[in-house]
């Protein structure tokens, strides 16, 4: 049973689909901690949240796709960059539940990792549309929502980018309560600070609310990896409080409110633009792999771990209990990628990304 349902039994009425393998492990990173001067460094292995596809999206999708299925939808649509892990995870798990995935993509810097994600998503045969630029997204999302509202059939369920709606945030409220159970079991001490990538803010919002519900004194630090208009303290608090309202509606008493002043968001590790690697991020990737056996990437997790490294002195992390929340999937996609036929399964406007890399 999920930690949320076990800890707060009245929430068992919230729709939910079992997609992942929980709890995810917690590991002490002794060698990496010694290398970077953080004596008590742990990692929460949400990269292992699913055998089909892991990472932080699985927790959110359990509630999002659970609601879509419970309310009778047969198609879900979402938005993300062409290399979006969220779009990929949504497409994979939607198909697993018998739902049709649709994705509105926007371009990002093309890397081998991005192309592999495109190859992988092509195998789910989603309905795809490519926006010319991310600034076009609000217009395209608006058009798709109008079509949804005008439809006589209730058949398309909208999932925001990153799965960061109040419903999706419940996945990380559950994650924090799961962490509390692991603390109670002696698997790790209560963290003084948690570092996590902050993209669409759902993971950060859920962890903050969940830690408060659990009575933990942990500071949750978000490392911004997208434009500030998308990732900020106001958005994080809004999502947390909307998720809290859902809990209240399902019988949870005394749900704490999160104010924007309580949100810690690091802005200095984002770099020039979304998806553009930074020197600090690439250094963090190399360190994590060499001394911790962790696979990070340049867009999210590399920058998040760079934030941890960069704040060692400022936050006096040397003698604190520090938890890095690993949000990248470590599931093996090689077979899926090898089966991809992008010329056949991706629309013509996507072919330029592969031609550019050739």
C-alpha positions in Angstrom: 0.0 0.0 0.0 1.2 3.5 -0.8 2.6 5.5 2.2 -0.1 8.1 1.6 -2.9 5.6 1.9 -1.4 3.9 4.9 -0.6 7.1 6.8 -3.8 9.0 5.9 -6.4 6.2 5.3 -9.2 8.6 4.2 -7.2 9.3 1.0 -7.7 5.8 -0.2 -10.7 7.2 -2.1 -8.4 9.2 -4.4 -8.2 7.5 -7.8 -4.9 5.8 -8.4 -3.2 3.4 -10.9 -0.4 1.1 -9.9 2.4 1.8 -12.3 5.7 1.8 -10.3 7.7 -0.2 -7.7 7.6 1.5 -4.3 9.2 2.3 -2.0 12.3 3.3 -4.0 15.6 2.6 -2.3 17.7 5.0 -0.2 21.4 4.7 -0.4 24.3 6.3 1.4 26.9 7.7 -1.0 30.1 7.2 1.1 32.7 7.5 -1.7 30.9 10.5 -3.3 30.3 12.1 0.0 34.0 11.8 0.8 35.0 13.2 -2.6 32.7 16.3 -2.3 33.1 16.9 1.4 29.6 16.0 2.6 30.0 13.3 5.3 26.3 12.2 5.4 25.2 12.2 1.8 22.3 10.0 0.7 20.4 9.5 -2.5 16.7 8.6 -3.0 16.6 6.3 -6.0 13.5 7.4 -7.8 15.4 6.5 -11.0 14.3 3.0 -10.0 10.6 3.8 -9.6 9.6 1.6 -12.6 11.0 -1.2 -14.6 9.3 0.0 -17.8 10.2 3.6 -17.1 11.4 5.2 -13.9 12.1 8.7 -12.6 9.9 11.2 -10.9 7.1 11.1 -13.5 5.9 7.7 -12.4 4.6 8.9 -9.0 2.7 11.7 -10.6 1.2 9.6 -13.3 -0.1 7.0 -10.9 -2.6 9.7 -9.7 -3.1 11.5 -13.0 -3.7 8.4 -15.1 -5.6 6.9 -12.3 -8.0 9.9 -12.4 -8.2 9.7 -16.2 -9.2 6.1 -16.1 -11.6 6.5 -13.2 -13.4 9.3 -15.0 -13.8 7.3 -18.2 -11.3 9.1 -20.5 -9.8 7.2 -23.4 -7.1 9.7 -24.4 -4.6 11.8 -22.6 -2.6 14.7 -23.9 0.3 16.6 -22.5 3.1 19.0 -23.4 6.9 19.0 -23.2 10.2 19.5 -25.0 11.1 17.0 -27.8 13.4 15.2 -25.3 10.8 15.4 -22.5 11.0 12.5 -20.0 7.5 13.4 -18.9 6.0 13.1 -22.4 7.8 9.8 -22.8 6.7 8.4 -19.5 3.1 9.6 -20.1 3.0 7.9 -23.5 4.5 4.6 -22.2 2.2 4.3 -19.2 -0.9 5.6 -21.0 -0.5 2.8 -23.5 0.0 0.4 -20.7 -3.4 1.4 -19.3 -5.1 1.3 -22.7 -5.2 5.1 -23.2 -4.1 6.9 -26.3 -1.3 9.4 -25.7 -1.1 12.8 -27.5 1.8 15.2 -27.1 2.4 18.8 -28.0 6.2 19.2 -28.3 8.5 22.2 -28.5 12.1 22.2 -29.7 15.1 22.1 -27.4 18.9 21.8 -28.1 19.4 18.4 -29.8 21.6 15.9 -28.0 22.0 12.1 -28.3 19.9 11.9 -25.1 17.1 13.9 -26.7 17.2 11.8 -29.9 17.0 8.6 -27.9 13.9 9.9 -26.1 12.3 10.8 -29.4 13.1 7.3 -30.7 11.6 5.8 -27.6 8.4 7.8 -27.7 7.9 6.9 -31.3 7.4 3.3 -30.3 4.3 4.2 -28.4 2.8 5.7 -31.6 1.4 8.8 -29.9 -0.4 11.6 -31.7 2.2 14.3 -32.0 2.2 18.0 -32.8 5.3 20.2 -32.9 5.2 23.9 -31.9 7.8 26.0 -33.6 9.0 27.5 -30.4 8.2 27.2 -26.7 6.7 30.7 -26.7 4.0 29.2 -29.1 3.0 26.7 -26.4 0.4 28.9 -24.6 -1.4 29.5 -27.9 -1.3 25.8 -28.9 -2.4 24.6 -25.5 -5.2 27.1 -25.6 -6.4 25.8 -29.0 -6.3 22.2 -27.8 -8.2 23.1 -24.6 -10.9 24.9 -26.6 -11.2 21.8 -28.8 -11.5 19.7 -25.6 -14.2 22.0 -24.1 -16.2 22.1 -27.3 -16.1 18.4 -27.8 -19.4 16.6 -27.2 -17.5 13.5 -26.1 -15.6 13.5 -22.8 -12.7 11.7 -24.2 -9.5 13.7 -23.7 -7.8 14.3 -20.3 -5.2 17.1 -20.1 -2.0 16.6 -18.2 0.1 19.7 -17.7 3.8 19.7 -18.5 5.8 17.7 -16.1 2.6 16.2 -14.7 2.5 19.2 -12.3 -1.1 19.6 -11.5 -2.5 19.4 -7.9 -3.5 15.8 -8.6 0.1 15.0 -9.9 1.6 16.7 -6.8 0.0 14.0 -4.7 2.6 11.6 -6.0 5.3 13.5 -4.2 3.2 14.0 -1.1 3.2 10.3 -1.0 7.0 10.2 -1.7 7.7 12.3 1.4 5.5 10.1 3.6 7.4 7.1 2.1 10.7 8.7 3.1 9.4 9.2 6.6 8.7 5.5 6.8 12.2 4.8 5.7 13.5 7.1 8.4 11.4 5.4 11.0 12.8 2.1 9.8 16.4 3.3 10.3 17.4 3.4 6.7 18.6 7.0 7.0 18.5 9.9 9.4 16.0 12.6 8.9 17.6 14.8 6.2 18.5 18.4 7.2 18.1 19.3 3.5 16.8 17.7 0.3 18.0 18.8 -3.1 15.8 18.2 -6.1 15.5 19.5 -9.7 12.7 22.1 -10.1 11.2 22.2 -13.5 7.4 22.5 -13.4 7.6 22.5 -9.5 5.3 19.6 -8.9 8.0 17.4 -7.3 9.2 20.2 -5.1 5.7 21.2 -4.1 4.8 17.7 -3.2 7.9 17.1 -1.1 7.4 20.3 0.8 3.8 19.5 1.6 4.6 15.9 2.4 7.5 16.7 4.7 5.2 19.1 6.6 2.5 16.5 6.9 5.0 14.0 8.2 6.3 16.5 10.8 9.8 16.6 9.4 11.9 19.7 9.8 13.7 19.1 6.5 14.5 22.0 4.2 13.6 21.1 0.6 15.7 23.0 -1.9 14.7 23.2 -5.5 17.3 23.8 -8.2 15.7 25.7 -11.1 16.3 24.0 -14.4 13.7 25.9 -16.6 12.8 29.6 -17.2 11.8 31.5 -14.1 8.3 32.1 -15.3 7.7 28.3 -15.0 9.7 27.5 -11.9 9.3 29.9 -9.0 8.3 30.2 -5.4 4.8 31.4 -6.2 4.0 28.5 -8.5 5.4 26.0 -6.0 3.3 27.3 -3.1 0.2 27.4 -5.3 0.6 23.8 -6.4 1.3 22.6 -2.8 -1.8 24.4 -1.5 -4.1 23.1 -4.3 -2.9 19.6 -3.6 -3.5 20.2 0.1 -7.1 21.2 -0.8 -7.6 17.8 -2.4 -6.4 16.1 0.8 -8.8 18.2 2.9 -11.6 17.2 0.5 -10.7 13.6 1.2 -10.9 13.8 4.9 -7.4 14.9 6.0 -7.5 17.3 8.8 -5.1 20.2 9.6 -3.4 20.2 6.2 -0.6 22.8 6.5 -0.4 25.7 4.0 2.8 26.5 2.2 3.7 30.2 1.7 5.9 31.3 -1.1 8.4 32.8 1.4 9.0 29.2 2.6 10.1 28.0 -0.8 13.9 27.8 -1.5 14.6 28.0 -5.2 18.2 28.2 -6.4 18.5 30.2 -9.7 22.2 30.2 -10.3 22.6 26.7 -11.8 20.1 27.1 -14.8 22.6 28.4 -17.3 21.8 30.1 -20.6 18.6 28.3 -21.5 16.5 25.2 -21.0 18.4 22.1 -22.1 21.7 23.9 -22.6 24.5 22.1 -20.6 26.5 24.1 -18.0 30.1 23.5 -17.0 29.0 23.0 -13.4 26.4 20.5 -14.5 28.8 18.5 -16.6 31.3 18.4 -13.7 28.5 17.2 -11.4 27.6 14.4 -13.9 31.2 13.2 -14.0 31.6 13.2 -10.2 28.3 11.4 -9.6 29.2 8.7 -12.1 32.8 8.2 -11.1 32.2 8.2 -7.3 28.6 7.3 -6.9 27.6 5.2 -9.8 24.8 7.5 -10.6 23.7 8.4 -14.2 22.8 12.1 -14.5 22.0 14.1 -17.6 22.6 17.8 -18.5 19.1 19.2 -18.5 17.7 18.3 -15.0 19.7 16.1 -12.7 23.2 17.4 -13.6 22.1 20.9 -12.8 20.3 19.8 -9.6 23.4 18.0 -8.3 25.5 21.0 -9.3 23.3 23.0 -7.0 24.1 20.7 -4.2 27.8 21.0 -4.8 27.7 24.7 -5.3 25.9 25.3 -2.0 28.2 23.2 0.2 29.8 26.2 1.9 26.8 28.5 1.9 24.4 25.9 3.5 27.2 24.4 5.6 26.5 20.9 4.3 29.7 19.3 5.4 28.2 18.0 8.7 24.5 17.9 7.8 22.4 15.0 6.6 21.9 15.7 2.9 19.6 13.8 0.6 19.8 14.1 -3.2 16.5 13.1 -4.8 17.4 11.4 -8.1 14.6 12.0 -10.6 16.0 10.6 -13.9 14.8 7.1 -15.1 17.5 4.4 -15.1 15.2 1.9 -16.9 16.9 0.3 -19.9 15.4 1.7 -23.1 17.9 0.2 -25.4 15.5 -2.5 -26.8 12.8 0.1 -27.3 15.2 2.5 -29.0 16.5 -0.3 -31.3 13.0 -1.1 -32.4 12.2 2.6 -33.3 11.4 3.5 -36.9 11.5 7.3 -36.7 11.0 7.8 -40.4 7.8 5.9 -40.3 6.5 6.7 -36.8 7.4 10.3 -36.4 5.8 13.2 -38.4 7.8 14.8 -41.2 8.6 17.9 -39.2 10.5 15.8 -36.6 12.9 14.4 -39.2 15.1 17.6 -39.2 16.3 16.8 -35.6 17.8 13.6 -36.8 19.3 15.1 -40.0 20.9 17.9 -37.9 22.7 15.3 -35.8 23.9 13.2 -38.7 
